[in-house]
């Protein structure tokens, strides 16, 4: 729904009593402000102010303004059916209503428009692998996997099938299409693949996916880890972004910039080495999915999907010989590569680059 009056009718007709206005910080962590349905018309017209400095990682101090994107509505299916809760993803502005230059979701929307003008009209999908870990009496992760299952195992070895089922059901109710659910090779390691969507919708879907996974895991007394390598000696987890509808040369152009964008696609403390060969090459960086699409395997599941898809799309639009590329072997190398990259300087605001160059800002 793109019409504001239709949105207000939908809220009234579906007994929605609270609305979450959601945004992501610079590192892709979802935040939100809730307003009652009675206050939503004002929020829709004027926006809602919040203290950016309280978040500490928005690249700005003082107040910022969020306004709901009326095309990014979803009901939260785990909340009560009477007095329902809806969620809108929001765009971020200055208090005066001007564009906030560090809003990576807005940057992705702009990159999508520019790429379309250059003939790049690719769809993306990004779900991601995760580990289900047991929790202690305080609800904190223990580091012990929920099961000892392996690739494509079934119950009883696979104890995560009910968790994955509930995740898929919730996603479908929120307008996100899961297309595959499987236990991966690691103990407690799971993956749900999502259907393709436009770049902005795919990034939003990835944020929704992480939120739903963590919610269902917590409901089951578990902790869902999107760390790329949460268990020593066990298989790592990737984001595995599938690109469909793009020319092979465009996908190769994205691969050619993998080193430059690694700081943003692989922001975790132990991101590097998961896919690196002895000489720093990516092995393998891209695979065909058998349906004409290409699976980009190097991004981490904890990466901010907006900045990741924005950089991939921008690289595809600019084009470059993608005959091969190396990949950083450490976070220090990734920081240096990003700072030296003309491509990154052209697409990532300096405050965002400097924020990522600091020690890892959060536990993914």
C-alpha positions in Angstrom: 0.0 0.0 0.0 1.4 3.3 -1.1 -1.5 5.6 -0.3 -1.6 7.2 3.2 -5.4 7.1 3.5 -5.4 3.4 2.6 -2.8 2.8 5.4 -5.0 4.6 7.9 -8.0 2.5 6.9 -5.9 -0.7 7.1 -4.8 0.1 10.6 -8.4 0.8 11.7 -9.9 -2.2 10.0 -7.4 -4.6 11.3 -7.6 -3.6 15.0 -4.0 -2.4 15.0 -3.4 -0.6 18.3 0.4 0.0 18.3 2.8 0.8 15.5 6.6 0.2 15.6 8.6 2.7 13.7 11.8 0.8 12.8 15.2 1.9 11.6 18.6 0.4 11.5 21.8 2.0 13.0 25.0 2.2 10.9 25.7 -1.5 11.5 22.3 -2.9 10.6 21.0 -3.4 14.1 17.2 -2.8 14.2 15.9 -0.1 16.6 12.3 1.1 17.0 10.0 3.6 18.6 6.4 2.5 19.3 3.4 4.8 19.0 -0.3 4.1 19.6 -2.5 4.0 16.6 -4.2 7.2 17.7 -0.8 9.0 17.3 0.1 7.4 14.0 -1.5 10.0 11.7 0.7 12.7 13.2 3.8 10.4 13.0 2.9 9.8 9.3 2.8 13.5 8.5 5.4 15.0 10.8 7.6 12.1 11.8 9.0 11.2 15.2 12.1 12.7 16.8 14.6 10.5 18.6 18.0 11.1 20.3 20.6 9.9 17.9 23.4 10.4 20.4 21.8 7.9 22.7 22.3 5.2 20.2 25.9 6.2 19.9 26.4 4.7 16.4 24.3 6.8 14.1 27.2 9.1 13.1 25.3 12.1 14.5 24.6 13.8 17.7 21.4 15.4 18.9 18.0 14.8 17.4 17.0 13.0 14.2 13.6 12.4 12.6 12.1 9.2 11.3 9.1 8.9 9.0 7.4 5.6 8.1 7.8 4.3 4.6 4.2 3.3 3.8 5.3 0.6 1.4 7.2 -1.2 4.2 4.3 -2.4 6.4 4.1 -5.7 8.2 2.0 -7.1 11.0 3.9 -8.8 13.8 2.4 -12.3 13.9 3.7 -13.2 17.3 1.9 -10.3 19.0 -1.8 -10.6 20.1 -4.5 -10.9 17.3 -6.6 -8.3 19.3 -4.9 -5.0 19.6 -2.4 -5.9 16.9 1.1 -4.5 16.4 2.3 -3.3 13.0 5.8 -2.4 11.9 7.0 0.2 9.4 10.5 0.6 8.2 11.4 4.3 8.3 13.5 6.9 6.5 15.7 9.2 8.6 15.8 12.9 8.3 17.3 15.9 10.0 15.0 17.7 12.5 14.3 20.3 9.8 13.1 17.6 7.5 16.2 17.5 5.3 17.9 14.4 4.0 20.1 12.6 6.6 23.2 11.7 4.6 24.1 8.6 6.7 20.8 6.8 6.1 22.0 3.7 4.3 18.5 2.6 3.4 18.0 5.8 1.6 21.5 5.3 0.0 20.3 1.9 -1.3 17.1 3.4 -2.8 19.3 6.0 -4.6 21.7 3.3 -5.8 18.8 1.2 -7.1 17.5 4.1 -9.2 21.0 4.9 -10.6 21.7 1.2 -11.4 18.3 0.9 -13.2 19.3 3.9 -15.4 22.5 2.0 -16.4 20.6 -1.2 -17.2 21.1 -3.1 -14.0 17.8 -4.5 -12.9 18.8 -7.4 -10.7 16.8 -9.0 -7.9 18.4 -10.0 -4.7 17.7 -12.5 -1.9 19.5 -12.7 1.4 18.6 -15.0 4.3 21.6 -16.3 6.0 22.9 -19.1 8.1 22.7 -19.1 11.9 23.5 -21.2 14.9 21.0 -22.2 17.5 22.7 -22.1 20.9 21.4 -23.2 24.3 21.0 -20.5 27.0 21.6 -20.5 30.7 19.2 -19.7 33.5 19.6 -16.0 32.7 18.8 -16.5 29.1 22.3 -15.8 28.0 24.0 -18.0 25.3 26.1 -20.8 26.6 28.1 -21.5 23.4 26.7 -25.1 23.4 24.8 -26.0 20.2 21.2 -27.0 20.4 21.8 -30.3 18.5 24.6 -32.4 16.9 22.9 -32.7 13.5 24.6 -32.4 10.2 23.8 -31.4 6.7 20.1 -32.1 5.7 19.6 -34.2 8.8 16.1 -34.8 10.2 14.7 -35.3 13.7 15.8 -36.4 16.2 19.3 -35.4 15.1 17.9 -32.1 13.8 16.2 -30.5 16.8 15.7 -27.2 15.0 13.0 -28.2 12.5 10.2 -26.7 14.7 12.1 -23.5 15.1 12.6 -23.2 11.3 9.0 -24.1 10.7 7.8 -21.3 13.0 10.3 -18.8 11.4 8.9 -19.7 7.9 5.3 -19.3 9.0 6.0 -15.9 10.6 7.9 -14.7 7.6 5.1 -15.6 5.2 2.6 -13.7 7.4 4.9 -10.7 7.2 5.0 -10.8 3.4 8.5 -12.4 3.1 8.8 -15.6 1.1 10.9 -18.4 2.4 11.8 -20.9 -0.3 14.1 -23.4 1.5 14.7 -24.5 5.1 17.6 -26.9 6.0 19.9 -28.0 8.8 23.4 -27.2 7.7 26.7 -29.0 8.4 27.5 -27.5 11.8 25.9 -28.7 15.0 22.9 -26.4 15.6 23.5 -24.6 12.3 20.5 -23.8 10.2 19.6 -21.8 7.1 16.4 -20.5 5.5 16.6 -19.1 2.0 14.4 -16.3 0.9 12.7 -15.5 -2.4 14.1 -12.7 -4.7 13.0 -9.1 -4.4 14.0 -5.7 -5.5 17.3 -4.5 -3.9 15.6 -2.3 -1.2 12.9 -4.9 -0.5 15.5 -7.6 -0.3 17.5 -5.6 2.3 14.4 -5.0 4.3 13.5 -8.7 4.1 17.0 -9.6 5.4 16.5 -7.3 8.4 13.0 -8.8 9.0 14.5 -12.3 8.7 17.1 -11.7 11.4 14.4 -10.2 13.7 12.1 -13.2 13.2 14.9 -15.7 13.7 16.0 -14.1 17.0 12.4 -13.8 18.2 11.5 -17.4 17.5 14.7 -18.7 19.0 14.1 -16.7 22.2 10.5 -18.1 22.4 12.1 -21.5 22.3 14.6 -20.7 25.1 17.5 -20.5 22.6 19.9 -17.9 21.2 20.3 -17.4 17.5 23.9 -16.4 16.6 24.7 -14.7 13.2 28.4 -14.7 14.0 30.3 -15.9 10.9 32.3 -18.3 13.0 30.8 -18.8 16.4 32.3 -22.2 17.1 36.0 -23.0 16.7 36.6 -25.8 14.2 33.0 -25.9 13.0 31.6 -24.6 9.7 31.3 -20.9 9.3 28.0 -19.1 8.4 27.5 -16.8 5.4 24.9 -14.5 4.1 24.9 -16.0 0.6 23.3 -13.2 -1.4 21.6 -14.6 -4.5 21.5 -12.2 -7.5 19.1 -13.0 -10.4 18.5 -11.1 -13.6 22.0 -9.6 -13.8 24.5 -10.1 -16.6 27.5 -12.3 -15.7 29.8 -9.3 -16.3 27.8 -7.3 -13.8 28.2 -10.0 -11.2 31.9 -10.2 -12.0 32.2 -6.4 -11.4 30.8 -6.9 -7.9 33.3 -9.6 -7.3 36.1 -7.3 -8.4 35.2 -4.9 -5.6 35.0 -7.6 -2.9 38.2 -6.5 -1.3 37.2 -2.9 -1.2 33.8 -3.6 0.4 35.0 -6.3 2.8 34.9 -4.0 5.8 31.2 -3.6 5.3 30.2 -7.0 4.1 32.3 -8.7 6.7 32.2 -6.5 9.8 32.6 -9.2 12.6 35.6 -9.7 14.8 36.3 -13.1 13.3 35.0 -12.5 9.7 38.2 -13.1 7.9 39.7 -16.4 6.9 36.3 -18.1 6.5 36.6 -18.1 2.7 40.2 -17.2 2.2 42.7 -19.4 0.4 46.4 -19.3 1.2 47.0 -16.4 -1.2 44.0 -14.4 -0.1 41.7 -15.5 -2.9 38.1 -16.2 -2.3 37.3 -19.9 -2.6 34.7 -20.0 -4.0 33.4 -16.4 -4.0 30.5 -16.9 -6.5 28.5 -20.0 -7.4 25.7 -20.5 -9.9 22.4 -21.5 -8.3 21.3 -23.7 -11.2 18.4 -21.3 -12.1 20.4 -18.6 -13.9 21.3 -16.8 -10.7 24.6 -16.2 -8.9 25.2 -16.8 -5.2 27.7 -14.4 -3.6 29.2 -16.4 -0.8 31.6 -14.0 0.9 29.3 -11.6 2.9 28.6 -12.4 6.6 25.2 -13.0 8.0 25.6 -10.2 10.5 26.4 -7.5 7.9 24.1 -4.6 7.4 22.0 -5.7 4.4 21.4 -2.1 3.2 25.0 -1.1 2.9 26.0 -4.5 1.6 23.4 -4.6 -1.2 24.0 -0.9 -2.0 27.7 -1.5 -2.6 27.1 -4.7 -4.6 24.6 -2.9 -6.8 26.8 0.2 -7.2 29.8 -2.0 -8.2 27.6 -3.9 -10.8 26.4 -0.5 -12.2 30.0 0.9 -12.5 31.4 -2.3 -14.1 34.9 -3.5 -14.0 37.0 -6.4 -15.1 36.1 -9.1 -12.7 38.7 -11.8 -13.7 39.6 -12.3 -10.0 40.2 -10.5 -6.7 41.9 -11.1 -3.4 40.3 -10.7 -0.1 41.6 -9.3 3.2 43.0 -11.8 5.6 42.4 -9.6 8.6 40.3 -6.7 9.8 43.3 -4.4 9.6 43.7 -5.2 5.9 40.0 -4.6 5.3 40.2 -1.2 7.0 43.2 -0.2 4.9 41.5 -1.5 1.7 38.4 0.5 2.4 40.3 3.7 3.1 42.4 3.4 0.0 39.4 2.6 -2.3 38.1 5.3 -4.6 35.0 3.2 -5.0 34.3 3.2 -1.3 35.0 6.9 -1.0 32.5 7.5 -3.8 29.6 5.5 -2.1 30.2 5.4 1.6 30.1 8.7 3.7 33.3 9.2 5.6 31.6 9.1 9.1 30.3 5.6 8.2 33.7 4.5 7.0 35.3 5.7 10.2 32.6 4.1 12.4 33.3 0.7 10.7 37.1 1.3 11.1 36.7 1.4 14.9 36.8 -1.9 16.9 33.9 -4.1 16.2 30.9 -2.1 17.4 28.5 -4.9 18.5 28.1 -8.6 19.1 26.5 -10.1 15.9 
